[in-house]
Amino acid sequence: MNRITQEIDQLLQDYLEGNLIGEKLEKVKKGLETSEELRNRLEILKTIERSMQKGQLMEPSSHFTQRVMSILHKIPATQGITPRNGLLLLAGILVALGIGVTLVDAGLYNSLNGILSFENMKLPTGVTTPSLPSIPFNGKWVVNGIIGLNIGLAFLLLDRTILKPFFQRRSRVQF
């Protein structure tokens, strides 16, 4: 099922209003002949157009705005990660980081060395490829890269959830 884009919707609206000529008109007509989805969308647009012409659009009740405004305070505004949740995430990252560094320091990943070979990879019949290179693999470097990414994530969380709100509150305080 293809998604009807805003451009296609505009073309259908122009078609309904009789604003299309030439190649665009023929293209829309051909599309309507072949696509049931376009025909359905055109029917929806026709219904909307008729409702607008007859003035049948529903008006909100007179107390609609008052009811919405009265319940707004009940729905909390989400601001993303709160400082409390940020501290919990930061603590989790630091624990994972500590475990990873300890395991690297203990030499657990030193033996994860090898070569990734693609020579024995099964390819569909009829597919020819040049010989694929072998890639050396060092587990210690992979784990060190993951630890580096964790450190970057920790600094990002520290900045966004703790430092930024702290300095924003501090800059609002008048001395």
C-alpha positions in Angstrom: 0.0 0.0 0.0 1.5 3.3 -1.1 1.2 6.3 1.2 -0.6 9.3 -0.4 1.8 12.2 -0.1 0.9 15.9 0.4 1.8 16.6 -3.3 -0.6 13.9 -4.5 -3.3 15.2 -2.2 -2.8 18.7 -3.6 -3.0 17.3 -7.2 -6.3 15.6 -6.3 -7.6 18.8 -4.7 -6.7 20.7 -7.9 -8.4 18.1 -9.9 -11.6 18.5 -7.9 -11.5 22.2 -8.3 -10.8 21.9 -12.1 -7.4 23.6 -11.9 -5.5 21.0 -13.8 -4.8 21.1 -17.5 -2.7 19.1 -20.0 -0.2 16.5 -18.8 -1.0 16.8 -15.1 -4.7 16.3 -15.8 -4.0 13.2 -17.9 -1.6 11.9 -15.2 -4.2 12.2 -12.5 -6.9 10.6 -14.6 -4.6 7.7 -15.4 -3.7 7.3 -11.7 -7.4 7.3 -10.8 -8.1 4.6 -13.3 -5.4 2.3 -12.0 -5.3 3.0 -8.2 -8.2 2.2 -5.9 -6.4 4.0 -3.1 -6.4 7.2 -5.2 -10.1 6.8 -6.0 -10.9 6.3 -2.3 -8.8 9.4 -1.4 -10.7 11.4 -4.1 -14.0 10.3 -2.6 -12.9 11.5 0.9 -11.9 14.9 -0.6 -15.2 15.2 -2.3 -17.1 14.5 0.9 -15.0 17.1 2.7 -15.6 19.6 -0.1 -19.4 19.0 0.0 -19.5 19.3 3.8 -17.6 22.6 3.6 -19.9 24.0 0.9 -23.1 23.1 2.9 -21.7 24.4 6.1 -22.0 21.1 7.8 -18.8 21.2 9.7 -19.2 20.7 13.4 -18.6 23.6 15.7 -17.1 22.8 19.1 -19.3 23.2 22.1 -19.3 26.6 23.9 -17.5 25.2 26.9 -14.9 23.3 24.9 -12.1 25.8 25.6 -13.0 26.1 29.2 -12.9 22.3 29.7 -9.6 21.9 28.0 -8.0 24.7 30.0 -9.3 23.3 33.3 -7.6 19.9 32.8 -4.3 21.1 31.4 -2.7 21.2 34.9 -3.6 17.5 35.4 -1.4 16.4 32.4 2.3 16.7 33.2 4.5 18.3 30.6 7.3 16.0 29.5 10.7 17.6 29.4 12.7 14.5 28.4 15.0 13.0 30.9 14.7 14.5 34.4 17.8 15.1 36.5 16.8 12.2 38.8 16.4 9.8 35.9 19.6 11.2 34.4 21.5 10.4 37.6 20.1 6.9 37.6 21.2 6.4 33.9 24.5 8.0 34.6 25.1 5.6 37.6 24.1 2.6 35.4 26.6 3.7 32.7 29.3 4.2 35.2 28.7 0.8 36.7 28.8 -0.8 33.3 31.9 1.2 32.4 33.6 0.1 35.7 32.8 -3.6 34.9 34.1 -3.2 31.4 37.4 -1.6 32.4 37.9 -4.2 35.1 37.4 -7.0 32.6 39.8 -5.4 30.1 42.4 -4.8 32.8 42.1 -8.4 33.9 43.0 -9.4 30.3 39.7 -11.2 29.6 39.6 -10.0 26.0 43.3 -10.4 25.2 42.6 -13.9 23.8 39.8 -12.8 21.5 42.1 -12.3 18.5 41.6 -13.8 15.1 40.9 -13.2 11.5 37.4 -12.8 10.0 37.5 -14.6 6.8 34.8 -14.3 4.1 36.2 -17.0 1.8 33.8 -19.7 2.9 30.8 -17.5 2.8 27.9 -19.1 0.8 26.6 -16.9 -1.9 23.6 -17.5 -4.1 24.3 -19.4 -7.3 25.2 -17.2 -10.2 26.7 -14.4 -8.0 30.4 -13.9 -8.7 32.5 -11.7 -6.5 36.2 -11.0 -6.4 38.1 -12.7 -3.6 37.1 -11.1 -0.3 39.8 -9.8 2.1 40.3 -11.3 5.5 39.9 -8.8 8.3 42.0 -9.0 11.5 39.9 -9.0 14.6 41.1 -7.9 18.1 38.5 -8.3 20.9 40.3 -5.9 23.2 40.0 -3.1 20.7 36.3 -3.7 20.1 35.7 -3.6 23.9 37.8 -0.5 24.3 35.7 1.1 21.5 32.5 0.2 23.4 33.9 1.6 26.6 34.8 4.8 24.7 31.3 5.1 23.5 30.0 4.6 27.0 32.2 7.4 28.3 30.8 9.7 25.5 27.3 8.8 26.5 28.0 9.4 30.1 29.4 12.9 29.4 26.3 13.6 27.2 23.9 12.5 30.0 25.9 14.5 32.6 25.6 17.6 30.5 22.0 17.3 29.4 20.4 16.1 32.7 22.5 17.5 35.4 24.8 20.4 34.4 22.5 22.2 32.0 19.5 22.3 34.4 21.8 23.3 37.3 23.3 26.2 35.4 19.9 27.3 34.0 18.5 27.5 37.5 21.7 29.3 38.7 21.5 31.9 35.9 17.9 32.7 36.9 18.8 33.5 40.5 19.5 37.2 40.9 22.4 38.2 43.2 
